[in-house]
Amino acid sequence: MNDIEKVLVIGASGKTGSLVYKGLQEHLPKDKVKAASRNSSTVFDWHDDSTWRPALQGISHVYLTYYPDLAVEASASHISEFCQLASSMRVKHVTLLSGRGEPAAQQCETILIDSGLSWNVVRASWFNQNFSDGFFKGFIDAGNISLPVKQVKEPFIDVGDIADVVVETLINPSKRNQLFEVTGPELLSFEDLAMKFSKSLGREVKFNIISQSEFNTMMLAQQVPEDVLALLNFLFTEVLDGRNEYLTNGVKSAIGRSPISFSEYISNNLARF
């Protein structure tokens, strides 16, 4: 921790970034933690590289999230340019949030690992919080999870667990230069999730398989941006094909405890449903 001059949290208003920012402030003086996003006082926009250098002034460590996702085509060139700039500005360490089973994301991981910077990769499965904060909350409110997926299982993970792992990589030099692939403690299908919501909320939540076109129509009606919709289509048609149907011990190896279960996540967030 003694090598930290100031940590920049990119995407500090996001699901993981907000918790990483808060977690770092519990370990470091507040003036050693800097928040950056498209709407914060320190502006950082992946599609406006003129914002990058000012955000990196005086920074030694970075938590790096990419919007909308590393799976999109532009991510590799952006991550490469960012790592070159960070290195030239004497940034010491970057922790990158990545996604499981996404070839473009793995390309970005390699770019960071080969950059010469001290690094960590936190490769995460699907967030629990997609159902309490984001596009899928409406499914739970309506009692009907309707998605174009088969009965594939996914080790959903809580963003609090991800954030704790990220904070550890930033403050603990002994964890540096490692990849932590993080999952929840169980493999669950979307039908399993519907059953857990039904039990915990005391009302029926169903799961229905719908076509890709039905899903797109529904998302467009909710004014989901086209770039985000394209990403969702990729995730549902490519990534959720069973390639990630396995568990890892990434959370425990990083922070010494097991990840929370999906049922615990629901109980902790009842007020949001």
N, C-alpha and C positions, 0 to 999 in steps of 0.2 A: 504493500500500500504506500510505502514511502516514496515510490517513483511517480506518484500521481501529482501532476501540477493542476490540471483541470480536466474533467470528463465532459465530453459533448454527447448528449443523448439526442440522436436524430430520430424524429418521429415521436417526440415526447408527449404528444397529445393522443397517441394511438393506444391500442390495447396493451401491448407489452411496454412500450416506451414510457407511458405514464407511471407504471408501477416500478420500472427500473429507475426512473428519476426520483421517485419517492424513496425507494430502497437505498439508493446511493446517499441520499441526504441523511439517512440514519447512521451511516458509517463515516461520512466525510463532512467537513465544514461546508455550509451551504454555498459559499462563494467558490467552491471547487467543483460545482455541478452546474452545467449549462444546458438549458433546454432549447431545442431547435425544431421547427416544423414550418409548414407553409404559412401558418397563421400566428406564430409566436413573435415575441419581440426580436428574437434572433431568427431571421428567416432562413430556411433551407428548403430548396425546391429542386428535386431531381431533374426537372425539365428547364431549369434556369441555372446554368453552372456559374453565373456571376455571383450567386449567393453562397457558393461553397467556400471560397477563400475567407471571406469575412467571418463565417461561422467557425472556421478552424483556427482563427487567430488565438494563440496562447493555449492551445489544446494539446494534451499529451495522450489522452485515451478517448476512444470513441465507441459508443454503441450504435451499430449501423443497421437500420431497417430500410427496406426499399419499397417504394410505393409505385404501383399497387401490389406487386409481388415479383420476386426474382424469376418467376416462370415466364415473364413477358420478354419479348425479343430484345428490347433496348437495354436490359439490365446489365449484360456482360460488358458492353462498352462503357456504361456509366460507372460500374464498379471498378473497372480498370483505370479510368480517368481519375476517379476519386482516390484510389490507392496511390497513384503516382503523385497527385497533389499532396496527399497526407504525408507521404514520405519526404517530399521536398520541403514541407513545413515542419519537419522534425516531430511529427506525431509518432509516439512509441508503439501504441497498441490499438488494435481494432477487434471488437467482438461483433460478428455478423450473425444476424438471425436468418436462418435458411429454412427450406421446406423439404420434407422427405419425398423421395420418388420423383423429383422434378429435374430433368436433365439440365435445363438452363440454370437452375439454382446450384447444382453441383459444379457447373462451369464457373460460376461466380465464386464459389468456395475455393476452387483451385487458383483463381486469380489472386485472391487474398493470401492464400497459403504461400504462393510463389512470389509475393510482392516484396519480401524482405522485412516487412513489418512483423512485430510480435502479433500473434493472432489467436482468436478462438472462433470456432463455428458452433452455434447452437442450432441444430437441425431438428425442427419441431414438427410434430403431427398436428392434426386439425385442432383448433382451439375450442374448448368447452364454451367459451364466451361468445362464439358465433350465434348461440341460441338465446343469449340474454342481452346482447349488445351488438346490433348489426342487422343484416338483411333477414336472418332466419328467426328473429324474435317474433315476427308476425305469425309464423307457423305455429309457435307454441300458444300465442294469444288466441289464435283461431282454432286450436285443437286439432290441427291437421298439418303434418310435415309432408309436403308434396315435392318430391325431387326426382330427377331422371337418373336414378342409380339402382343397381341391382342389390342383392342381399350381401353386399361386401361389408367386411368388418374393419373398423378403424380404431386405433388406440388414442382416443381423444384426450387432450391434455389441458390442464388449467393454466391460464396465463400467469397466475401467481407463481406456479412452479417454474415456468419459463423465466420469469423475471428474477426469481431467487438464484437460478443458475447463472443468468447473465451477470448479476451483481457480483457473484462469487468470482467469475472469470475476470472481472475488472479490478477487484480489490485484492485478490489473492494471487501473487505471482507464481505460486506453485501449480496453479491450474492452467497456466499459459501454454499456447501452442498445442492445444488439444481440441478434438472435435467431440462434442457431447450431443449424441442423438437422443432426444427426450420424447418419451411417450407417457401416457397415463398407465395405470396398473392393469387394465383389462381391455380386451378386444370387444367392440360393440358394433352391431349393425344399427342402421337408423330405426329399424323396428324395435330393437332393444332400447334405444333412447326414448322412443315413444312410450314404451311400457314403463320405463323409469319415471318419466314425467307424469304419466297417469297416476302412478302410485304415490309420488311425492306431492303432487298438486291436488289430489283428491278429485280429479275430473279427467274425462277421457281425452287422450291425445292419440290420434291415429297416424299411421304412416302409409302413404300412397305412392306407388311408382307411377310417374307421369312421363310423357314423351319430352324430348328436348325442345320441340316447338312449343308445347304447352308451357314448359318452364320459362322459355324466353319471353313468351307473351305476358306471363305473370310478372316477371321481373321488369319488363319495360313499362307495364302499367304502374309499377311502384317507382318508376323513374330511376332505376338503377343505371348508372353511367355505362355507356357501351363498352368502354375498355374493361370495366369490372365484370360486365356480363360475359365478355369474351374469355376472361380469366376463369370465371365460374364454369363455363362450358368446357374449357380445357381440363379443369380439375375433375369434373364429373365424368367426362368421357375418356380421359387418359389416366389420370393419377388414381382415381378410385376404381381400380381394376383388380384389386387384391394384392398389388405389389408391396403394400405396407402392412399386411396382415401379420405383424409380429411385434413383440414387445422388446424394449431395451431397458437397461438399468442406468440410463444417462443421468436422470435426476439424482438417484442415490449416490452415484460415483462422484457427482459434482458437489453435492451439498449434504450428503450423509443421511438423508431421510427419503422415504418413499413418496411418490406423487399422490395427490389426493384422488379419490374415486369420483366418477361422474355423479353418483348419488350424493356425495359430500358437496360437490359443486352446486347441485340443485338446492340442497338445504341451506347453503351459504348465501344463495341468491334468490330466496323465495319472494322477497319484496319486489323483484324486478319482473315477476311473471303475473 
